[in-house]
Amino acid sequence: MRDALDATPYDALLLLSFGGPEGPDDVVPFLENVTRGRGIPKERLKEVGQHYFLFGGVSPINDQNRALLDALRKDFADHGLDLPVYWGNRNWAPYLTDTLREMVADGRRRVLVLATSAYASYSGCRQYRENLADSLAALEAEGLEPPRIDKLRHYFNHPGFVQPVIDGVLRSLADLPEDVRDGAHIAFTTHSIPTAAADTSGPVEDHGDGGAYVAEHLDVARVVADAVRERTGVDHPWQLVYQSRSGAPHIPWLEPDICDHLEERYAAGAPAVVMAPIGFVSDHMEVLYDLDTEATAKAGELGLPVRRSATVGADPRFAAAIRELVLERAAVESGRAVTPCALGALGASHHLCPVGCCPSRAPRPAAAGADSPYA
């Protein structure tokens, strides 16, 4: 059993996330980090920051990452996996470069990365890989030898991610009034992205209408809807919808928006809606504001009963899934046979992002992929 829990050749796991402000004074500096290079005036950032100020200037994502770190460390320890877990962010402390510098000082040479994004897209995968390349270059400029970095595969269809989502939808349905429960629609939500970015998400062979980003979400939605039908005996209508759009209004983004969808469902006679945020790992700001605040207010205006199901967060099944993915990747790197675990029709994602996967508009070096300058 001990051999099965050997993570060799890896000597650390890095939780890589977006980051968020932890007080009112952090909000504008945080947004400046997020939008660096776009020339957005500080006054505009203060307007955007009102979402955070509604919650005391604190994003919940950092505490949620701390909870996930605790869950991972507990799961690893309980199962005899001796692998230290670190945490670094793209846009706020602890910053990625600082964390990698700490890992080098601790002697870590082969690092696996867990990104808090389950699906293929530029912002959810390649941009994190670009951030890793930037940080590794910074370490080299300081005269440090950077560690070798690999990234865990996309886990959108791993049972440890999907099963908590199913349970969350079932709980939300059960919480609806009995007279509207069986007729409730399920709105599976995820972050809207520009249609051009969606169309080029995933490997080149997956590019096209919506790319891998839309295909992966639809696959998860089908799995969840099928499981709900099997557990309840009710075939609930469902649709994939989007939230959290930003950017210039003339650029096409994925639609429909959740608020527009609620209006459409109400007009069509739907008695209730469950909003299931399958595109998000935890209940961070976009879930709390765009669903719990804005969309819920829209439903209240309409007189439409809604419930919002939970995200995966620090569910022990998700922590166990990460352990399984670590051991899976370690087996692959060591040349051992392994059967990847995945639900749905798409199968397990690639272990190494291929050339042309989720390209950026302006090509930049990206670590942990077939085109990485850091082998």
RAUR-V118618 format. One record per helix or strand of 2 or more residues. SS is the DSSP state (a for helix, b for strand). FROM is the first residue (numbers start at 1). LEN is the number of residues. If there is no record, write none. Layout:
BEGIN
ss=SS from=FROM len=LEN
ss=SS from=FROM len=LEN
END
This chain:
BEGIN
ss=a from=3 len=3
ss=b from=12 len=6
ss=a from=24 len=11
ss=a from=42 len=7
ss=a from=50 len=4
ss=a from=61 len=18
ss=b from=85 len=5
ss=a from=96 len=10
ss=b from=110 len=6
ss=a from=122 len=20
ss=b from=148 len=4
ss=a from=159 len=17
ss=a from=178 len=4
ss=b from=185 len=7
ss=a from=195 len=5
ss=a from=204 len=3
ss=a from=211 len=22
ss=b from=238 len=6
ss=a from=258 len=10
ss=b from=272 len=5
ss=a from=285 len=18
ss=b from=305 len=4
ss=a from=316 len=19
END
